Amino acid sequence: MNNTISLTLLHLAFCFALVSFTPISALELHGTGANMVETTCQKTPFYNLCVSALKSDPRSSGADVAGLAQIGTDKLKAKATATLRQITAQLKVAKDPKLKMALRDCADYYNAIVKYDIPVAVEAVTKGDPKFGVEGATDAANEADACGRGFKNQPKFPIYASNKVVHDLSAVVASIVQLLL
């Protein structure tokens, strides 16, 4: 009887110690539900954008972190594609040669985002290889930054708001995918 009580107490002490020393992030990021969005988004550089983007998708209510990463990549793809269409439309009406050159450069950057960076991130999340997902999303953020730098000497940056959202959403997706490592 004493051995059973001793073993039970030892087991409880071990379980308590294991839970006490488990990093909070590991405990917080298991499960699904509405709170998962807030918990996950707190670990990203743009909390409000993260919550807004994820909660706008009905899949988020039952998603785990991998599901939230998938939703994030879907939102990023949609926004980057829309921004590329916006750049293409601006190119058709631009008269200033310097503005046209900056827009052409942005079109190249956004083609890379849409055709290479985001598909790499999507495939990595889908196949459970988050390292490449982080790299793809980070590359997309860098491409958006490069687009913005092309307008440094321009009087106006006609796609500023869209470009910023793509950059920030890329950083959010990279942060979420990083949690899967």
N, C-alpha and C positions, 0 to 999 in steps of 0.2 A: 504494500500500500504506500509506504514511504517512497519507494522507487518510482511509482506511478505519479505521485504528487511532485516529486523532484523533477521527473522528466517533463511533466506538464508545465511546471514553472520555468524550467530551462527553455522549453520550446516557446513559451510566451515571451520570455526575456529576449530570446533570439529574434523573434518576429518584430518585437517593439524596436529593437536595435536596428534591424534591417530597414524598417519604415522610417526611423528617425534619421538615418544616414543616407537615405535615398534622396537625390537631388529633387527639389520641389518641381522643377520643370518636367522631370520624368513622370511624376505623379499627376501633374496637372494635365498633361497632354494625352492621356488615355481616355477614351470614351467619345461621346458625341453629344450634340445638342447645341442649343443657342449659346450657352455659356462657353462652349468650345471656341466659338468665333471670337468672343472678347478675350479669352485667355490667350489664344493664338495671336491675335492682333496686337496684344500688349508687347509681344516679342518682335514687332516689326518697327521700322523707322517712321511709318506714316499710319498711325493707329486709326484715325478717322476715315481715311481713304480705304484702309483694309476692311473695317467693319462695314462701311457703305457698300463696297464692291461685293463682299462675301454674302452679306445679308440680302442683297438684291436678287440672289439666286436661291430658289426654293430648296435646292439640294443641300444647302448649308445647314439646315436644321437637323439633319441626321448624319452629317459628315464627320469623319475623324480628320486628323491632320493631313493625311494623304489626300482625302477627298477635298479638303479646303485648298490644298496645293493645286489640285486639278481644276477646281473652280477658278482659282486665281489665274492659272495659265489660260483658261478659256476667256476670261475677262480681258487679259492682256492681249491676247490674239485679236479679239474684237476691236479693242481700242487702237492697237497698232495698225490694223487693216483700215479702220476709218481714218486714221491720221494720214496714212499713205494716200488714200483717195483724196483727202483734203489737199495734200501737197500736189498731187497731180492736177487738181482743179486750179490751184494757185499758179502752177506753171503755165497753164493755158492762157491766163490773162495777164501774167506779169510782163511788163515792158522794160523795166530796168535790167540791164545785163548782169549787174552784180547780184541782184535779187534772184534772177533766174539761175545763176550759178549756185547760189546758196541753196535754192530749192532743189536743183538737180542733185546736189550732194546729199541733201536730206532724203530725196527719193532713193538714192543708193543705200543710205544707212537703213531706211525703213524697209527696203527690199530685203536686206540682210536680216533684219529683225523678224519679218514675217515669214521669209522662206527658210531661214536657217536657225536663228537663235530660239525662237518660240517652239518650233517643232522639236528641237533637241530637248528643251525643257519638258515639253509634253511627253515625249517618249521616255525620258528618264523617270518622270513621276509615274507613268503608267507601268513601266517595267521594274520599278522599285530600285532605281539607281540614282539616288538623289544628288550625288556629287556632280553629275553632268547636268542635272536640273538647275543647280545653283549656278553653274558656269553659264548655261544658256540664258538664264534670267539676268545675270550680271552683265553678260555681253550686250543684252538688249538695253539695259540701263546705260551702258557706255556708248552705244550707238546713238541713243537719244541725246546724250550729252554732246557728242560730236556734232550732231545736227544743230543743236543750239549754239555751239561755238561758231558755226558758220555764219551766224547772224550778228556776231560781236560788233562788227563795224557797219551794220545796217541800221537805218533810222527806225525800221519796224521789223518785228518778227511775227509774221502773220499766223503762225501755227504755235505760238508760245504756249497757250493753255493746253492744247492737245499733247504737245511734246512733253510738257511737264508731267501730265498725268501718266503718259507712257513710261517716262523715267521713274516716277515714284511708284507706280504699280509694279514695274520690273523689280525695284528694290524690295517691295512687299513680298512678291512671289519668291524672290531669292531667299528672303528671311524665313518664309514659311517652309520652303523646301529644305533649308538648312536644318530645321528642327527634325527632319526625318533622318539625318545622318547619325 
